[in-house]
């Protein structure tokens, strides 16, 4: 058996390459540009800071987690947002946000309104 494989190795390689060429080409899943992801993260962070409805906050957090996953994939940052909940998920969100910022992504968490002391 081994001798047969050695003798026919070239033919087997050619067959494998021919079969590979017949496979359909996979198209990469289009991802939004990192600038759009960053803008979405900033928008969602601002909306979260300004929303008091817990139902709305839950939807915004899910959307923000999705955007965090996209940003991590685009920048090669490790994340473990899936499968976590409660405090563990909150800690991972903070860790991932910091890692993305260290990778150069500008995520201004919240935009606060200036108070009277800031205007003086």
SULDA-V982090 format. One record per helix or strand of 2 or more residues. SS is the DSSP state (~ for helix, > for strand). FROM is the first residue (numbers start at 1). LEN is the number of residues. If there is no record, write none. Layout:
# SULDA-V982090
ss from len
SS FROM LEN
SS FROM LEN
This chain:
# SULDA-V982090
ss from len
~ 2 6
~ 9 14
~ 34 17
~ 54 22
~ 86 17
~ 116 4
